[in-house]
Amino acid sequence: MIMTTTVALFLMAINALTMLVFYQDKASAIAGERRVRESDLLTLAFIGGTPGAFLARHLFRHKTRKEPFSTHLMVIAVVQIGALIGWFLL
């Protein structure tokens, strides 16, 4: 029970952070300021922020057509979904 709560809190926090960083990157892009590295955005997705990344892309219309970023984010999502399916099947 404690493990489930901890994981849920972590996922909520990492997704909120991911959305915030995507928003900051979008604001920096508009202002012509220094940007967040794509590798940092993808790392946030990789460690659990994938839903937040996809939601932020939609809400802020940010990095929606950027390649290879979009492909890398999609690969991360597919691997995570595969891992979840594998976890529940075992």
Backbone hydrogen bonds, N-H to C=O, Kabsch-Sander energy under -0.5 kcal/mol:
donor,donor_aa,acceptor,acceptor_aa,energy
5,T,1,M,-2.2
6,T,2,I,-2.5
7,V,3,M,-2.5
8,A,4,T,-2.4
9,L,5,T,-2.6
10,F,6,T,-2.5
11,L,7,V,-2.7
12,M,8,A,-2.3
13,A,9,L,-2.4
14,I,10,F,-3.0
15,N,11,L,-2.0
16,A,12,M,-2.1
17,L,13,A,-2.6
18,T,14,I,-2.3
19,M,15,N,-2.2
20,L,16,A,-2.2
21,V,17,L,-2.7
22,F,18,T,-2.4
23,Y,19,M,-2.4
24,Q,20,L,-2.7
25,D,21,V,-2.4
26,K,22,F,-2.3
27,A,23,Y,-2.7
28,S,24,Q,-2.4
29,A,25,D,-2.3
30,I,26,K,-2.3
31,A,27,A,-2.1
32,G,28,S,-0.8
32,G,29,A,-0.6
33,E,28,S,-2.6
40,D,37,R,-0.5
41,L,37,R,-1.7
42,L,38,E,-2.7
43,T,39,S,-2.0
44,L,40,D,-2.1
45,A,41,L,-1.7
46,F,42,L,-2.7
47,I,43,T,-2.2
48,G,45,A,-1.7
49,G,44,L,-2.3
50,T,45,A,-1.0
53,A,49,G,-2.5
54,F,50,T,-2.5
55,L,51,P,-2.5
56,A,52,G,-2.7
57,R,53,A,-2.4
58,H,54,F,-1.8
59,L,55,L,-3.1
60,F,56,A,-2.8
61,R,57,R,-0.8
62,H,57,R,-0.9
70,S,66,K,-2.9
72,H,68,P,-2.7
73,L,69,F,-2.6
74,M,70,S,-2.2
75,V,71,T,-2.5
76,I,72,H,-2.3
77,A,73,L,-2.2
78,V,74,M,-2.5
79,V,75,V,-2.6
80,Q,76,I,-2.4
81,I,77,A,-2.6
82,G,78,V,-2.6
83,A,79,V,-2.4
84,L,80,Q,-2.3
85,I,81,I,-2.6
86,G,82,G,-2.6
87,W,83,A,-2.5
88,F,84,L,-2.3
89,L,85,I,-1.6
90,L,86,G,-1.2
